[in-house]
Amino acid sequence: MGMWIGRNRKARVTYGFDEIALVPGDVTINPNEVDTSFKIPRKDGSHYTLKIPVIASAMDGVTDVKFCIEMGKLGGLGVINLEGVQTRYENPSEVLEQVVKADKDEVTTLIQKLYLEPIKEELIGRRVEELKKGGVLAAVSSIPQKAERFAAIAQEAGADLFVVQSTVSTVRHISTEYKSLDLAAFTKRLNIPVFIGNAVTYDVTLELMGCGVAGVLIGVGPGAACTSRGVLGLGVPQVTATVDCAAARDQHFKHTGRYIPIITDGGMSKGGDVCKSLACGSDAVMVGSAFARAKEAPGKGNHWGMATPHANLPRGTRIKVGLSGSLKQILFGPATVDDGSQNLVGAITTCMGNVGAASIREFQETEIIIAPSIKTEGKLFQTVQSVGMGTR
């Protein structure tokens, strides 16, 4: 499989959101009657159930306690980054204001400086307690090197879900400089579900699932504020990555009877992208930039990558996404813009109805076609006038 790219070297052809389309079904369903719920498996065999398959990324410009509480009340889930400003500063809003106002030529240096402030472990517990007091699931994240310590504190404070997230996650990480996270032992010690990410290949996803995780995040470098693909030349387009990792999930289920959901993470700014992710096999999506545009987001219309603060090799940048509306409007409408960036859940239910899928599992069986002209065919006036599908 693949095409020759030179002598003795082949490469696979892979696909992103703009290169495929979903085919309408033989039967259609009333969008109000489809089931969009997403189940997160727990160790005792029960599940946490979200009404909508949407998670807000653990990024400082997107989530804080207030945002996550609102997200939870609307049926989704927000994740707080335990290595962000929320755990480094008693009053993170003052720090966020500095990032928002910084000149674009100086903002990366400023972010690097601000994130040198030590993490205050007492703030980890406090943020979790604030989430619980708000009556929603408390989900938090860290990189693998800090996971054992931070997860113990978070679990003690009442966290419901822990996310271990890095640019690329594998079970077999080799290092002579530090002790690698033993993922299987880590998940076994914790009483709460663990999501791990990020992955983009079949084999890695299969190995991660074998460690007892409750979910795998899919995507390397597609996020709007991420620069990994430019800095490292690394990544797989999200359609192919999702399809490959969904195949691993199904194989794991076939052999173990344990269904581990995959969550497509990044690269989706509009309803159509979210729909395609789910149709390609994802059980839920993790979104950043679309929610950075919410009035409730702490970045006030600004968004920056999780690896932007890296001291030696930043792999993210601050981007201005602007404010679009309330979080409720972005999720459920009514939409006041014509580019698909509002009423994401309405897009999901309408698309499910049109392909005849009553559930997310049925949606994953949707016929998909390769269609590189799908967004431009007949859309000359929209493109020229930068409206509707002509907007970026």
N, C-alpha and C positions, 0 to 999 in steps of 0.2 A: 504494500500500500504506500502511496506517496508519488511524488514526481521528482525527476532528476533536477537538481539545482547546480550540478557541475559534475566533473568526473568522479565516479565512485561515491557520490553522496546524494542520498534522497531526502526529501522532506515531505511531511504530511501537509495536505491542504486543510486549514482549519477555518472556522467561521465565527463571526461576531453577530450582534443583534441586527445590524443593518443589512445583512446578507441573506437573511431567511424571512419567511412569512408563514403564518398559520392558516390552514385550510378550513373553511367553514364545514360544519358537520352535516350529515344526512338528516339529523333530528336537531331541533333547537329547543332550548329550555328558557322559561321565564327567569331572567337574571335575579329576581327576588327570591327564587326558590333553590339556588345553588348553595352548596356548603363550602365556605372558604376556610374552615377551621384548620389549625395547625397544632399537632400534638408533640410535646416534648417528653420523651420517656424518662421515668424516674426509676430509681433502683428497686423499689418495691413492686414494680410491675404496673403501677398506675401512671398517669400522665398529667402534666400541666397542659391545659388546652387554651390556646389563643383563638379569639374569634376571627382574627385576620392573620394571614401568613406573612406578616411584615415586622421586621426588627430594625430599630434605629441603631446605626453604627456607634461604637464606643469611641467617639471623636470629640475633642473638646469644643469644637465649634458647633456641635450638634446636640449633645446630651449633657444635661445636669439633672439634679434631683427633680426640679420642677417639671422639666420636659419629660422625664421618664414617667412621672406620675400621670401626666396628661396622656402620654402614649399608652400606658397601661389601662387607663379608664376608657380609652377609645377601642380597646381590644387587641392592641399590639404589645410590643415589648421594647423598652429602651435599655441600653447597656452603658454603664459608666466605666470609663477608663481609670483604673486604680493607679496608673502612672502619669495621669494628667494633672491639670491645675486643680481639679476638685480635691485631690489628696495632698497637694503640696502647699496650698494656701487656705487659711481660714476664710478669707473673703475672695474667692476666685474671680468675682465679677470685676474687681479692680484690675486684675492681671489681664483678663480678657479684653478690657477696654484698651489697654496698651497695645495689644496685638492688633486690634481692629483699627486703631489710629496710626499705626506705624507706616512709614513710607515703604513702598514695595521693594526698594533696593536695600532696605535695612531690616525688613521684617524677619528674615530667616535667622540672622544673627541675634536679634532680640529674642526670638522664640528659643533658640539654643540657650541663651542666658537665663531666661525665665524658668526653663525646665531643669536648671542646675540646682534649684532649691530642693533640699531633701524631702522625700516623701514622709509625711507624718502618719505613723501607723494608727494613731487614735482617730484620724480623719477617715480611715477606711471603715472602721466600725460605725462611725457617726453617719457616713453617707448611706450605709446599708440600713441603719435604723431609721433614717429619714424616709427612705423608700418604703420600708415596711409600715411606717406610721401613715404614709399616704395611701395604704391599702392596695398596693400593687406588688407584682413579683419583683424581687430585687435581683438584678443581673449585673455582674461586674466582670472586668477583664484585666489581664496582665500578660506580659511576655513570659515565655517558659522559665527564664532564669529567676523570676520573682514569684512564680506560681505557688510553690509549696508554702512559703511564708504567708503570702497575701490571702491565699485560699483558706488557710486555717483561721485567720482573723475574720475574714468575711463570713465563713460558715458559722463561727461562734456568734457573730452579730445577727445571724438570721438570714443570710443570703440564700436565694432559691436556685441560682444558676451561676456557674463560674465558667468564663470563657478564656481559654489559653490561645493567644493570637500572636503570630509573627508573620513576617513577609512570606516565608516558606516553612511549613511544618512537616517533619518526618518523624517516624518512630526511631530510626537509626541515625542519630546525630553524632558525629565524631568530633571530639575536642580533647586536647591535652591541657588546655588552659583552665577549664572549669568543668564541673560536673553537669552532665546533661540531665534533663528531666526524664525520669523513668515514667512514661505516661501511663503504663498499665498499673504500676504501683500507686501512682498519684490518684487515678480514678477509683481505685479500690479503697484507698484510705478515706476519701471524701464520701459523705453521705448524700451530697447534692449532685445533680447532673453536671457534666462537663462537656462543653463544646470545644472543639479544637480546630484551628485553622492557621494558615490557609493552605489549601491543596488544589491541584488542577489535573491530577493524573489518576488513572484507574488503580494502579498498583499501590500508590501511596495512600489513597483513600481506603482501600481494602485493609491495609496494615493498620491505619489509624482506628478503623472501626473494630478491629480485633483487640484493641486495648481497653474496650469497655466504655468508650465515649458515648455521649447522648446525641451528638450531632457534629457534622463536619462543615466548616465554612469553605466555600469554593470561590477561588479567584486570586490571581497574583497580578497586581498592577493596574486593574481597570478603573479604579476610583478616580473621580474628577480632580482631586487634589493630590493624587499619588503620582510620583515621577519615576517609580521603579523601572518601568519599561524603557524609559529614556536613559536613566542612570546606569542600569544593569543590563539592559537588552533582554529582560526576562519576562516571560508571561505566556499565557495561552488565551486566545479569545474566548469570551464567556460562554458562547453557545457550545462550542466543542468541549470546553472544560466541564460544563454542566452535564452534558450527555455522557461523557466518559465516566464521571464520578457517580452519576445515577446508575450506570451499569454496575459499578462496584457495590453500591448500596443494595441493588437487587441480588447480586451474587452473594453478598454477605447474608442477606435475609434467607435466601434459598438454602444455604448451608447451616445456618444457626437458628433460624426462626425468629431472629431479633431484627426488627426494622429500625434502622438508624437514619434519621432524616438528614438530607443535605440542604444547605442554605447558600444560594448564590449570593456572593458578597461583592458589591461594587459594579460600576459601569451602567447603572440603570437610573436615568433621570426622568423618564416618562413612562406612562402607563403601558405602552406597547412593549417596552423593554422588560418590564415586570412580567407581563403576560407571557412573553416568549421564554423567559427563564423558567417559569412554572411548567409550561408546555414541554420544555426540553428535559424535564425530569426533576426539577427542584421542588422541595416541599415547602420552602419559604424563601424570602429574600431579605437580605440585609442592605439597607439603603443609608447613604450619608448625605450627599449634596442636595437631594430633593428636600430633605428635612432641615438642612441648614438654612433653607429659605423660609422656614416657619417663623412666625412672630415670637413663638416661645423658645426658639433655639438660642443658646447663650452667645453664639458668635455674631448675632445681630446682622445676619446676611453675609457673613464671612465664614470661610471653611478652610481647614488646613489638614494635611495628611498626618497620620500617626507617626511617621518616621521623619517628619520635618525637624524635630529637635535633635536628631542624631548629631553628635559632636563632630564626627569626621566625614560622614557621607550622608547628608540629608537626602531622603528619597520622597520628599513631599514639598508642597508649596502652599502659600495662602492664596486663595482665589476669592474673588467677590462674586457671590451668587445672587445677592439682592434679596429683598423680602417679597414673598409672593402672597402670603395670606396666613391664616391660622393653621395650626397642625390639623385640626378637624377638617378644614377646607381642602388641604392638600390630600388628606386621606379619603374624605367622603364627599367633597364638593359643598355647595355648588361651584363649579368651575367658572372663573371669570376670565380665563385665558384660553387660547385656542391651540396650545402646543402639546397638550397631554401631560403637563406637569402637575395638574391638580385632579382631584378625585381618582386617585390611584386604585382604590378598592372598587369604585364604580367601573373602572376599566377592566379589572379582573372579572367581576361578576358578569359584565356584558359580554366579554370575550368567551367566558365559560359557557354562557347561554348560547352563543352563536356557533360554538363547536360541538354543542350537545354534551357538555361535561357537567355532571351533577356534583362532583367532588374534585378536590385537587388531584387525587389518584387517577381519576378518569381524565382530567385535564392533561396529565402527563402522557396520555396515549394519543394526543392530537397529531394529525398528519402535518408534517413540516416539509416545506419546499425550499430549495435554494433559489433566492429571488433578489439578486443585487439591485434590481431596478424598482423594487417595491415602494421605496419612499420617494422616487423621482418621477415615476411614470404618470404623465398627465398633470404634473404639479409645477409647470413652468412659471405660472403667475405667482404662486405661493413662494417659490424660490427667489424670483426676481424681487418681490416685494417684502421678503423676509417675514412672512406671516404663516401661521399654521405649521404645516410640515416643512416650510422653508426656513423656520427658525432653528437655531442651534442650541 
